[in-house]
Amino acid sequence: MVPIGYTLLVIGFIFCFYGQTRFLVAAYNQSLWWFFGCLFVPFVDWIFLFVHFKIARRPFGLSLLGLILLGVGGWMAGVVWQR
């Protein structure tokens, strides 16, 4: 179970990274202000997602899928967060 969990962790990280990169590319294609806003200002990416949902839904979905895979992979690998 542990090797499968670590594999899912790596795949989830790749999906998250690719989805976030595609999200920033979509923001850059709209305007440079959206790009820098999504990159540096908190919650602007959520505004961009709701305003331009049609072009931002796939990258957001990839990131969300990656987060789900990260969570399942961490659970399967037995990753424990230190407090």
Buried (B, 14 or more C-beta within 10 A) or exposed (E): EEEEBBBBBEBBBEBBEBBBEBBBEBBBEBEEEBBBBBEEEEEBBEEBBEEBEEBBEEBBEBBEBBBBBBBBBBEBBEBEEEE
